[in-house]
Amino acid sequence: MATTGLYSQHLNNRKVLYLRNAVIALVLILFAAATLFPIVYMILSAFGPNVSTAGNMRTIFPSRWTLESFQAFFDFSPHSLRWIWNSFVVAAGTVVGNVLFASMAGYAFAKIRFKGSSTLFGVILVAMMIPYQVTQVPLYILMVQKFSMTNTYAAMILPSLCTAYNIFLCKQFFAGLPTPLIESAKIEGCNQFQIFVKIVLPLGKTVLAVMAINTFMSSWNNFFWPFLVTNDPAMYTIQVGLKQFKFANETLFAPMMAGATISALPMFIMFFSLQKYFMEGVTIGAVKG
Amino acid sequence: MNETKVRQLKNGRKLRFTNEDLWGYIFIAAAMIIFCVFTLYPVFNAIYTSFLEYKPFGSEFVGLQNYVDTLKYSKFNLFYKAALNTLVYTAVVVPLSLLISFTVAVMILPFSKKTQSVFKAVYYLPGVASGVALSVVWLWLYDSSPDGLFNQLLGFFGIPAQNWLSSTKTAMLSLMIMALLSSHGTQIITYIAALLGIDNSYFEAAELDGATFFQKVRFIVWPLVKPTTLFLMVTGVIGSFQVFMNAYMMTGGGPDNATTMIGLLIYNNAFEYGKYGLACAQAILLTIVIAIMSLFQFRLMGVDVEY
């Protein structure tokens, strides 16, 4: 426990120590409960009766437990299942593109000395700071009006196929690999491609996993771009589909929460099984940021 | 460097590419093509479009008119109102959420590694759910009838039911509360990593001098995590200036534009009214403001970051 030096150990009085830690834990748990509440409430409502926002009694626990809201979610549109499939296709496509292209570019910027390398990387760094509002209109015109790609997977995947941030992330990570290792492989007669596949990728598993997870999550939860480039309900992603449950004056609350719970399920499963990489992702991105 | 290149070319010598150069270009080729088409081109196109009155067939060049329209002060010009709203929202939410995250991170420290990671996970978890679903949950929590959960909570303390999102007085406050009670996972985890990096000898020395817990936090911990605070503040401000989802889903900018923020204004101009040129001009102004704000924060905080 390195930093507990901040806290007194109360060596002469263990009771004080336990009491202090209990109070701290209580405050932490209360705050955690407050931030978790909306999600818990979402899941509880999904298992409640099929209600809408029009004049119902609001309670935290549903008046009775039932699956009818899930039924209502799937009955709402013939495409409900398709929305989830669409989200999978888009997220998977985006992940594959980023893992492949960003890792190659990140390696090149980190370890291959080629002319113009620092200038090009500088341009990428600057691009990272530009808010998405700048590119959204030209991208929209490009995809929808010039390429006529409305309602295609390509329109949803292409703009985030290889993001500047992921190139930056890979470059940061690969820069930390020992250069002598790569040099000696070169002397052994490996070309850059062999070095990349046999040495760099195996050593870069962590960053690749982090990148895949973060990219999948942001693509899965992205509402804005799929919303702009789709108008055929069969091509909606789950997030755009969920929005359809909200009308001007009324929201089909319980079915929407059922859909939201289903859409959150893959994220929760990923989070609990790959927790380590989620946590790692935060610190990898922040170091030297 | 550019000079030498030019000189080489003048001397009639060709720019030679080594084997290493070629490998570099092969490796970055795909990424650079994607980057040029979907980032670089749109950026330059946005600058160009900002000088146009956009029409699908034959746009009209209007010079700086879009910028003038944006910045010209009038009662009906929403830009200043949106800018002020964004500023107020940012000034409240970013510092408070940093303070919350810092406090939570410090409070997590006395526990064992295992308990720490459980807390980290719990605080991170709300961040993995989608904004569309959560914003509707919050709409329901903020319901203006006395049955709304927040109003039930107020009723418990004897405070009359509020209109939350549909009153100009409380709409912005509601969005702020929502932001403050959303996930702080990434900030907390970043702070914990920074806190664990502080050398124990600082605390031992302070202990000898009889420093209290709060003195240690104030004079050792806070200054030492300043680079982290700066990083989180800059990214927080950048994120907050672009905030769109909550205002769009929850209030639509209302009531009476009390919650119209820059992100929503640009969206409305572009995709509700089809004024692409105006939207691009405003997005470019937003970029300039964000750049200035980031520099300003580095100056403000950066002075004593390096000890």
Interface residues (C-beta under 8 A of the other chain):
Chain A: M1 A2 T3 T4 G5 L6 Y7 S8 R20 N21 I24 A25 V27 L28 F31 A32 A34 T35 L36 F37 P38 I39 Y41 M42 S45 T53 G55 N56 M57 R58 I60 G97 L100 F101 A102 M104 A105 Y107 A108 F109 I112 R113 F114 K115 S117 L120 V123 I124 A127 M129 I130 P131 Y132 Q133 V134 T135 Q136 V137 P138 L139 Y140 I141 L142 Q145 L158 P159 S160 L161 C162 A164 I167 N191 Q192 F193 F196 M217 W220 N221 F223 F224 L228 Q239 L242 K243 F245 K246 T251 F253 M256 M257 G259 A260 S263 A264 M267 F268 M270 F271 Q275 F278 M279 V282 T283 A286 G289
Chain B: L15 F17 E20 D21 L22 W23 G24 Y25 I26 F27 I28 A30 A31 M32 I34 F35 F38 T39 L40 Y41 P42 V43 N45 A46 T49 P56 I100 V104 V106 M107 I108 L109 P110 F111 S112 K113 S117 F119 K120 A121 V122 Y123 Y124 L125 P126 V128 A129 S130 G131 V132 A133 L134 V136 V137 W138 L139 W140 L141 D143 S145 D147 G148 L149 Q152 L181 S182 S183 H184 G185 T186 I189 T190 A193 L195 L196 I198 N200 Y202 F203 E204 E207 F213 K216 V217 I220 V221 T228 F231 T235 I238 F241 Q242 F244 M245 M249 I262 G263 I266 Y267 A270 F271 Y276 A279 C280 Q282 A283 I284 L286 T287 I290 A291 S294
